[in-house]
């Protein structure tokens, strides 16, 4: 085989440089707002934001370890009584209202009819790809803060073109006046997951007040859960779980791409890499805390995580997830009988600090077939 010419070598290098280039990170860095990276943020209301030219208002990006190109997170803040700039983009977005109240006007095509729905703290709503929309703050005295999870990283790596993503005139079908109705279609899950229901709606007015969760004993802890799906989204959805005082869930692992937001309760979660249990990380949480579940930059590796309610009220958390295209949604779980005994000891110490007693049934640690009673 003949030696490569200088021209061939340069072209080959340019090709591999392009393949390995992180177009999304370049875009993110060009936005001019803070970029925070970590696995745990104690209070979304306290994250510092700065003026954001593209969106209007203020903002910040939050990169959770392990997500890579699966999804991203950002905070946008609307000053009192103000409005953000009109947006339209070729990626999906799921929005949780951290604080404040306001409204969003939306439309399918330029020049067509526009409609508006109102939201408040702890509302959840979907923004389908290429829907036109604009956010308003309905309070003249307080800012409104939104937390968003999107599929932008993967879209940017696919198309590499900012104009295609943000200036595309493709019209989304099915966007009508009642698109953000709070009425939902309800489906039952499979027997393996205790018939957890799927709540299909593009708008949930208040996730803290939501009272339609069903028993989810498969994960332990005597908890309840619900899956939130949105008709306007394909690769992104959510679920919410709640578990009682003095209990904790089974350790489990699945692909990254989850952003976990605490709605109520106080406690902590443990996160560790398989085979490195001695390097376990502890994330203390309270209402408004955020953390992720994938702490490695290697695709194919997943971390275990386990949630503990050591506070004095039921713990409720909302999880926004982007489906992994490479890893699917495979879950693995550690039963109580197989867990490290130190986990139980730590929990006893933590609940004692709060003046709470453990309500974990002793038989769950000895009987492999133990099942929580449905409530």
Residue, then its C-alpha position, 0 to 999 in steps of 0.5 A: x500500500x502506497x503512503x498517503x499524500x499530505x492532502x489525503x492525511x489532512x482530509x482524513x484528519x478533517x473528517x475525524x475532527x468533524x466526527x468527534x466535534x461536539x456541535x452542541x457544546x459549542x452552541x451552548x458555550x456561545x449562548x453567553x449564560x452560565x453553564x453549570x455541571x454536576x450531579x446534584x444541585x441543592x435548590x433550583x430557585x438559588x441557581x444564579x442566572x444571567x441575561x440571555x440574548x436569544x431567549x430574553x430574560x435570564x438563564x443558565x444551562x445545567x449539565x448533569x453528569x452522564x447525559x452527554x448527547x441524550x438531553x440537556x437542562x436549562x433554567x429561564x427566568x422571566x422578570x416581573x411583568x415581562x415577556x420572553x422572546x418568541x421561540x420556535x425550534x426543531x427539538x422537544x421540550x418538557x417544562x416544569x415551573x419552579x416558581x411564579x405564575x404566568x402564561x404561554x401563547x402558542x401557535x402552529x403556523x405563522x399568521x395562523x390562530x394563537x391560543x394561550x394557557x396559564x401556568x403556576x408554580x409546579x405546573x408541567x407542560x410540553x413544547x413539541x418540536x417546532x411549535x411557536x410559543x412565547x412565555x409571559x410572567x403574570x406577576x408584576x412583583x416577582x420573577x417566574x422561573x422555568x426548568x426545561x429538559x430538551x432533546x437539543x443535544x442530539x438534534x444539534x449533533x444530527x443536523x449541525x445547523x443552527x438555522x435549520x433548528x431555530x428557523x425551520x418553517x415546517x408546520x406541526x399538525x395537530x396543534x389546536x386550541x385545546x392542545x393544553x387542556x388539563x383533561x387526560x387519557x388514562x392507560x394502565x401499565x403491565x402487571x410487572x409494574x403493578x398496573x402503574x397508570x400512564x397519564x397522557x396530557x400536554x399540561x398538568x396544572x399542579x404536580x404537587x396536588x396531583x392525586x391519581x398515582x397508584x401503588x408501585x410496590x415493585x420498586x419497594x418502599x410502599x410507594x405510589x407512582x404515575x407515568x406522564x406522557x405527552x401527545x406532542x412529544x416522542x423522545x421525552x416524557x416524565x414520571x412522578x413517585x411518592x413514598x412514605x415517611x421512614x421508608x426507602x426504595x430499592x437500589x436500581x440502575x438504568x440509562x442516564x438522561x433523567x433529571x430528578x426534581x424534588x417536589x416535597x419531603x426531605x431525604x437523600x439518595x445514594x449513587x454509585x458505580x457498579x463495583x465501586x461501592x466504597x466510592x458512593x456519593x450521597x445527595x441530600x435533597x429537599x423541595x426544589x433540589x435537582x440531581x441526575x443518575x448517570x455519573x460517567x461519560x462512558x456510554x453503556x455504563x449506568x450507575x445505581x441509585x437509591x432514594x431514602x425518605x428520612x424526613x417527616x412527610x411523604x417524599x415526592x419527586x418528578x423525573x423528566x427523561x429523554x429516552x436513550x437511543x443507544x441503551x434503550x430503557x433497561x432497568x436492573x434492581x437490587x432487592x433488599x435481601x441483597x443490599x449492602x447492610x451498611x445501607x440499612x445502618x446509614x438509614x437508621x442514623x439519618x431518620x434518627x437525626x429527624x426524630x423519625x423511626x424507620x418503618x421498613x418491615x424487618x421481613x423485607x431484609x430476609x424474605x426474597x418474596x416479600x411484597x409491600x401491601x398495596x395502598 
